[in-house]
Amino acid sequence: MTINDRISQLIDALGYNENAFAKTIAVSASVVFNMVNPKGRKSYPSGPVLEKILSLEKDGKRVSADWLIRGEGEMFENDGSTGQIDTSEMEKTIDLLSLAVEKLRNDLDRLNNK
């Protein structure tokens, strides 16, 4: 399945037709037509068009970049605002940085006392 096929599936999932989808992502209808319509050129979306597509949401979930670009995973993913974030790695990094800052302070104190 190509990226063009996935865009077509996305249009259906969002309940749009080609024209409504084009208006939603602020591009001309011919851009969408040439990407998804069998009578079009089946041109690939440009970077700015991809950015607009990836900003779309349905039920609070954004379009998945992995799904759109590679065809991997689900069409929509959580935006992260409703799920929990694993902070254990951040906490470890903060602890290590705190130790490094303390060591630097001690080294600075020793240098200033010489």
RAGIPE-V11619 format. One record per pair of residues at least 6 apart in sequence whose ideal C-beta (glycine too) atoms are under 6 Angstrom apart, sorted by the first residue. I is the first residue (numbers start at 0). J is the second residue. D is the distance in Angstrom with one decimal. If there is no record, write none. Layout:
i->I j->J d->D
i->I j->J d->D
//
This chain:
i->0 j->70 d->5.6
i->3 j->34 d->5.3
i->3 j->35 d->5.7
i->3 j->41 d->5.4
i->5 j->67 d->5.7
i->6 j->34 d->5.7
i->6 j->35 d->5.4
i->7 j->35 d->4.3
i->10 j->20 d->4.7
i->17 j->31 d->4.8
i->17 j->32 d->5.8
i->18 j->28 d->5.0
i->20 j->31 d->5.6
i->21 j->28 d->4.5
i->21 j->31 d->4.3
i->24 j->51 d->4.0
i->32 j->39 d->4.8
i->33 j->39 d->4.0
i->33 j->40 d->4.6
i->33 j->42 d->4.7
i->34 j->42 d->6.0
i->34 j->44 d->5.8
i->53 j->62 d->5.3
i->53 j->64 d->5.6
i->55 j->62 d->5.1
i->57 j->75 d->5.6
i->60 j->75 d->3.8
i->60 j->76 d->6.0
i->60 j->77 d->5.7
i->61 j->76 d->6.0
i->61 j->78 d->5.1
i->63 j->72 d->5.5
i->63 j->73 d->5.9
i->63 j->76 d->4.3
i->65 j->71 d->4.6
i->65 j->72 d->4.7
i->66 j->72 d->5.0
i->66 j->74 d->5.2
//
